[in-house]
Amino acid sequence: MKNTISIRRSLAIAAALPLLLTACDDNYWNEHELDGFEEPVITDQQSIQYTLTDVDYKTLADNSTNKTLAGSELASALKAVGTQFYFTPEISAREYVPALLSDPKFPYFALSDGSSILLTYRTAQEIPAQVAAATDAKRYTVTDADYQSVWGSDNDYTPSFAPSHTAAASLPSILKANFPDAEEGDYVIVNYQTSQTDPVFTAAPDPDDSEFTLSSTIGTATLDEDITVDGYVSAICSMGYIVTDESGSIFVYRRSDFGTFDGLSVGSRVVINTTVSAYNKGFQLALTEAAQTAPGTQTFTYPAPVEFTGAKLDEILGRTDNELAIYGTMKGTVAISGNYININVAGATKANGSVYGATAEQKAQLTDGMEVTLEGYLIAIAGKVNCNFVISKIIPGGTEASTAAASRAVTVASDNENAIYTFNGTRWAPAADFAVLSHADYQAMGQTYDNLTNEDPAALLPIYLKQKFPYAQAEESKFVVYYYYASSATVVRCDQYTFDGTAWMLNNGVTTESAQFVRTGGKWIYDPNVTITLPGGKGQELSTLYFQTCVDWVLNNIDKPTGATYVTSYGNNEYYSGTSAYQGNVDLRPSAARTQYAAGYEGMTDEEIVEAEKRRFETEVMPGALSILHPDADLVDGVDVYYTINFVAYTGISTDHTIRYKVTGRGQFEFVECDW
């Protein structure tokens, strides 16, 4: 919600002055013609109501001033505010909001001294430590090298866990090897493949017939040429793979009408009969039924890589002809936007790397903002600036290119899973009472990508828990970890749910609160006292809101119980206290009160009618409206909290007035004074 309460702006504007042409210096006009003229001062003084958005919470958590304030001790708690979108006892709105209000990313950061913001936000009490720990968890994707270690072979292995080599038995040692400096209480979200069946490894081929003769046709390929390639798979993505023969490498595109290419892995022999095509200045082959795997193996190493520097990528943008796939390395910063993964390479003025057809495993390894070195093949130029890159290896922060022989593996049908593990000081083990959404869960929920967004969690997670834990007992709780997409970034979120015996209920203890912040001396400070200005006149949004709430209060609390008719037939004025949502004021004309409800004022003088309306407005109607509009107003330790309301009264002429209330309890207001 974003409602303007009042706006006061002053802008000193100098009148347009004729241009004086002179041979004097540039300051002649200022010194001789504008003596005593002061430079215009621009101020923007406002009082507004504003509700924090998800983007605001992330901005607040990323703010450098707040990071310094939190320090290392509360760094994880501050980060969690940016992903969970609510404050906590450790990271309170009163301490951390001021830096947000001055942040250039906040929409009202330029307001001047004297401005106030009545801020509405979410906050939670007694958040379990598991929530912050889970949202700050490291992420790890099990690698080929890990699977080779699990299966005990560089060749006879599958890139997946299976019944004979389970994730539960293998992950503790994998995590211990990869996180040697782990501390007690650390969490890691692990992404891995698991299969319901064990692979069948064939005997090693006879060395005399294991090698096959590579073709030499790719290097001389021309557009629209019929070609036969006998080579091996050197990289795989979700949209196809790279095939390499004696003379070069080319991208093989999976046509939508062909289906999948399950069963292939790096090192697989493939024989392809097709026609050479091109797309975005890159040669490619269409994957058709004529492409087939064939027996045989081929030991190979990747060629010396081209280093795709920023200058090199800019140069590649100038391609005029189609080219084959180029093997190389690309070092830069990962930038994720929705389902697109780009690599910002230092020194590039126009070009950027663009990961093409990233697999689920690759997406899990690449996080926004991480420094990374990729190995693979540059295959095409998309959108004039995106250098499409098929990954063969990911080296987080690394710089060394691989020269080892590519591994070959048996591929079995597998599922992509996520799990969360915690370190107890000695051993990694599954975190108790946690549930983590995996690829199949997102798919079952109808999600295009492996994340939730908007209001998805509240709608879908209770159903997910009911299906996953059909025998849950009342009062049982679970922490649900999932990926959440907002503001062009995907973050980890964790919610606590409790089963009430019938349904799973969100149990984060999150409530909505409001607090006022004022700008003084160039800084924003917390001020529990609230000032609300209600301008007189028709169509004033905030005045209409408050006075209509007054009218509704009279209708529900005075008219209905007694059968009185203080409220007009239009339903936007009442003459019990005189509030008018239509005119945006308090109408104290005795004649108008008598016209509306003569029986209610029978025998009263004009003065008595006015006094009655004033008293009712002070002690009944406006306090009732404030309780409705500000139910979260509450006591503050050591400080008296007051709500001050500026409004207009009408007695034939309009006059400005101020009324003041003291907060005596949650949503309770006691009349203090009014300057009638």
Buried (B, 14 or more C-beta within 10 A) or exposed (E): EEEBBBEEEEEEEEEEEEEEEEEEEEEEBEEEEEEEEEEEEEBBBBBBBBBBBBBBBBBBBBBEBBBEBBEEEBEBBBBBBBBBBBBBEBBBBBBBBBBBBBBEEBEBEEBBEBBBBBBBBBBBEEBBEBBBBBBBBBBBBBBBEBBBBBBEEBBBBBBBBBEEBEBEEBBBBBBBEBBEEBEEEBBBBBBBBBBEEBBEBEEEEEEEEEEBEBBBBBEEBEEEEEBEBBBBBBBBBBBBBBBBBEBBBBBBBBEEEEEEBEEBBBBBBBBBBBEBBBBBBBBBBBBBEEBEEEEBBBEBEBBEBBEBBBBBBBEBBEEEEBBBBBBBBBBBBBBBEEEEBBBEBEEBEEBBBBBBBBBBBBBBBBBBEBEBBBBBBBBBBBEEBBBBBBBBBBBEEBEEBBEEEBBBBBBBEBEBBBBBBBBEEEEBBBBEEBBBBBBEBBEBBEBEEBBBBEEBBEEBBBEBBBEBBEEBEEEBBBBBBBBBBBBEBBBBBBBBBBBEEEEBEBBBBBEEBBBBBBBEEEEBBBBBBBBBBBBBEEEBEBBBBBBBBBBBBBBEBBBEEEEBBBBBEEEBBBBBBBBBBBBBBBBBBBEBBBEBBEEBBEEBEBEEBBBBBBBBBBBBBBBBBBBBBBEEBBBBEEEEBBBBBBBBBBEEEEBEBBBBBBBBEEBBBEBBEBEB
